[in-house]
Amino acid sequence: MQDRYKHYKEGLERILKPDKSFDMIRRRMKSKSGRSMTFYYIDGFTKDMVMQKMMEYFIKVETVEDL
């Protein structure tokens, strides 16, 4: 599963270029079960509280079935 995560993350990094665009926000986190996750969003298009609630929800997820 982590190999797929790495593959898709690298592809998104090439397309979105979060290091070169100050409007593209990237948040790296780990879930409760230790899985890596990365959120990408455009600054100003997403309410901070909405993103915070989404991140809190996904951090608590332990398996895909929990979604």
Helices and strands as residue ranges (DSSP letters): H 2-16, E 24-30, E 36-42, H 48-60, G 64-66
